[in-house]
Amino acid sequence: MNVIVQKAKRIVGEIELPGDKSITHRAIIFGSISNEETLIINYSKGKDCLSTLTCFEKLGIKFEKTENEIFIKGGEFKEPEDILNCENSGTTIRLLSGILASKPFYSVLTGDSSLRQRPMDRIIKPLREMGAKIYGRNNDKYPPLTIIGKKLKGINFKMEIPSAQVKSCVILATIFAEGESIIEEPYQTRDHTERMLKYFNGEIKKEGNKIIVKGNQILKGKKIHVPGDFSSASYFIASALLIPNSEILIKNVNLNPTRTGFLKVIERMGGKFKIVNQREISNEPVGDLKIEYTEKLKGVNILPEEVPNIIDEIPIIAVIGCIAEGETIVSGAKELRVKESDRIKSITTELKKLGANIKEKEDGFIVKGGIKLKATKVNSWNDHRIAMALTLASFIAEGETIIENSECIDISFPEFFDKFKELGVNFNFY
């Protein structure tokens, strides 16, 4: 499916976004491995999260799903009768591997062509150190993964790559392992797994960059309300900043400090926003965001230690950098090359088509701002975050932009276009 996007005149109004994708994944996982029952309210309906739910169903977990709620009855896992297809979801395959490493049966995990090219040696290595039998394609680099579960032992694991998925995989494995485990990360990454483990009555503590997890834990099911997805909110934040005369309110959005690095970047660029009605729900900080058009934005320098907390928003920063005064430089973001697409290459390639002055680096890019973008035909690279970032670029480009293969947005945010329509933007699809 292709979408035609015209330059936007204004967005105005109030919206509430679907549940956070990262938190929904983890709520399904913790509900499945806990005793008693779990109720998830306002879950993400993105295809990635539904892949997680389907995999647990094949593992014998019972659930009931309505339009807004998932009711899960945690219980004993059973050996799956077929391969577990994680589709496009790196979160599903990596976190599920951490759980299955301790289960006493055989399982195989795979995914689509994109997922089968994403690196898995980063989880295979620590799981093997814990005693797991886990194997991957091409000398243990890629999916499909074969796992023969067995009793695990605790680990003292120093992460080389700052990755919330790798960290979460190991945390989930340590819950069922013998003894205490220590996980040390180079920079702090999103901490939804740690927060949720504690919320489900788990034992976990933090000392600096070290995370200490007790083994052989029994968790208790909970009622959990999923706040709005901050990564989804970022497209609306950026749009309101860039489109003249815009002013919006985004209600009930997740404001976890390990996710909101994008707000700090926007603040340095001179963007106008306010956070109101702050509170905590299900051990996650939540609030409302007011954003308004900012006529003059300035370029920024993004450092490697900032990248883990803005990893999803870097393509958006590239778009903002196109019109901001001066240069915007991103460094230390090499991890973007092994996402659903090579996001460094895909965003620089497509923005150049729109007239951007952007140069690809090995670990990021350099954007020279003050450029007026001009509409043309661009491609999503079948990457949901690239498709959404290009929609944002289309709002500020002169003319009518065509984005090819825009249906990939359904992977994380199927309501994306509908939410923009609520704010006064129209789209044509063909």
Buried (B, 14 or more C-beta within 10 A) or exposed (E): EBBBBBBBEBBBEEBBBBBBBBBBBBBBBBBBBBBEBBBBBBBBBBBBBBBBBBBBEBBEBEBEBEEEBBBBBBBEBEEBEEEBBBBBBBBBBBBBBBBBBBBEEEBBBBBBEBBBBBBBEBBBBBBBBBBBEBBBBEEBBBBBBBBBBEEBBBBEBEBEBBBBBBBBBBBBBBBBBBEBBBBBBBBBBBBBBBBBBBBBBBBBEEEEBEBBBBBEBEBBBBEBBBBBBBBBBBBBBBBBBBBEEBBBBBBBBBBBEBBBBBBBBBEBBBBBBEBEEEEEBBBBBBBBBBBBBBEEBBBBEBEBEBBBBBBBBBBBBBBBBBBBEBBBBBBBBBBBBBBBBBBBBBBBBBBBBBBBBBBBBEBBBBBBBEBEBEBBBBBBBBBBBBBBBBBBBBBBBEEBBBBBBBBBBBBBBBBBBEBBEBBBBEBEEE
